[in-house]
Amino acid sequence: MSESLYFRQRLSGRDFATESALARQMANFTYVVGDALTREVLLVDPAYSPRDHLAFLAVQNLTLVGIVATHYHADHIGGDLMGHMVPGIAEIAALVDVPIHVQASEETWVTKGTGLGVPPVLPHEPGDVIRVGSIDITLLHTPGHTQGSQCLSFEGRLVSGDTLFLSGCGRTDLPGSDPREMYVSLQERLAHLPDQTVLYPGHFYSPEPFATLGEVRAHNAVLTPRSVDEWLANFA
């Protein structure tokens, strides 16, 4: 891991949006990823309180150079969440002119849900790399929870959104979900990552906020099936 990595895991309802009962209930993580030397960073899934996110960056003397959406759901990027309007990337885009990095297959969902256009939304292909200072962040396309879900791989860490939690994985019974693709994402698209990779999920759904992939692989039931039929029979 590079000494120049800047990384923070921040929890909704605790570290930001502290007055929002919805933010506390949803227990979303927002991540700050970038270069500690240049002070350039990305915000990953910054929903609920844009001004809290920007205020944190200001206090830390950090410059926002981009936003990454792991997927289009409103609890991650803002929009209509079960009848509740959640502020997010659209409100940040009104204050700061930075690209919003999404998987190409997620573009329509993101623009429709937020009212933003292209740009600032910037579609990516699987495997694209975002460079922030000296830090390279690889975008891994992991469809299943949504068609364009993506994880961020960098410096021995994986920010997984709702693709994989420490226990369980994202739902596959929602519009745009695909249980078969989720199996492939879990068993093939993430298989190359070593066990010592540290997993940082999109929600605080477990006693611990992060764990190594080795620990997750040993204890997470959604990773135990060895065929798509077995996976579909138990988890779809």
C-alpha positions, 0 to 999 in steps of 0.5 A: 500500500502506497504511503501517499494513499488518502482513505476514509470510510464515513458512515451516514447518520454518524459521520454526516447527516447526523440529524437524518433518521433515514441516513441512520437507518440505511447505514450507508458508507461514503468513501474519500479516496485519493492522494495524501500528498497532492490532497486530491480526492474522489468522493464515492457514493456521497448521498444524504448531506452534500454540504457535510461531505464538502465541509469535511473535505474543506477541513481536511484541506482536500480538493475534490476532483471527481465523484464515483457512483458504485450504482444508481440507487438513491441511498448511494447517489441521491434521488427518490428513495421510497418517497423520500428525496435524498440529496446527493451528486446532483446537489454537489454538481451544482456546487463543484464542477467535477466528473461523475464516474459511472459504468456505461451501462449505468448511465441512463439510470444515473442521469434519469434518477438525478437529472444530470447530463453527460457531462458531468456524468462520465461513462466508463468501460470495465477495467478503466482506471481513474488516476488521482495524484499518484493513486490508480483506482481500477473500476471493476464492473460487477453487475448483479445488484444493478446492471452497471454496479461497479467496485473500486480496486486500489492499493490492496483495498476493494470498495464494493458498493452493494455487490458484496457485503461482509455478510451477504450481498446486494439484493437481486430482486430489484429492477435492473437486478440479475441473479445470474450476473451476481453469481458471476460477479461474486465467483469470477469477476472478483476471484482474481483479488487476493485474500489479503485485499481489504473489503469495504462495503456500501453499508454497515450491515455487520459487526465490523465495518471492513474485513479481508476478502479471505475472512469474507470468503471463509464466512460469507454464505453467498460465496459458498455455492460452486455452481450457478444453479446452486446459487440460484436455488439458495439466494436468488 
